[in-house]
Amino acid sequence: MAHIEELELSAHRDDIIKDVKDLIEKYRSIFEWDVPEIDEKLADTLILNEVRKALDDVQHRLLSK
């Protein structure tokens, strides 16, 4: 049987995915404004890597309390 937390997460999964996609798109737009001739693949890789690092940092801070 699923824990209540898993059920709650399942109910919000699509919203979380949308929020993350919106966050990535926000920074893609900023990069494009600041650097018109940007290498989009490189910029996407850098943004995604930084978001992963940020998530790891947030996870560490939340779970080490």
N, C-alpha and C positions, 0 to 999 in steps of 0.2 A: 504494500500500500504506500502511496506517495505521501510524503510529509506535507503539511499545510504550506510550508515555505516553497516547496517545489510546485505545488498547485498555483500559488500566488505568482511565482515567477513565470510559469507557463502562461498565465493570463496576461502578462505584461511583456512577453518576449518580443512581439512585433513592435511595440512602442520603443523598446530599448534599441532594437536594430535600426529603426527609423531615426532615433536620436543620434546614434553613432554615425550613421550615414550623413545626417545633417551637419554634424560636427566636422567630419572630414571634408565635406563640401565647403563649409565655411572657410577652412584653412586653404583649400585648393583655390578658392576665389581670391583670398588675400595674396597668395603667392603670385597669381596671375596679374593682379593689380600692380604689385611691387616689381615684378620681373616679367615684362611683356614677352620676351623671347625665351621663356622658361622651358626646360626639358621636363615635360609633364610626368613622364614615368619616374624620373629621378625625384621630382618633387613629391609625387604620390608615395613613393617608397619612404622618403624622409618623414613625411607627415604620419604615415601609418606606423613607422617605427617609434616615433615620438609619442604617439597615442598609446602604443603598447607599453612603453616605459612609464608613462603617466598612470596607466591602469595598474601596473605592477606596484608603483609607489603608493597609490591609493589603497590597494589591497593590503600591502604590508602595514600601512598606518592603521587601517581599520581592524586588522586581525591581530595586531600586536598590543591592543589595549587590554 
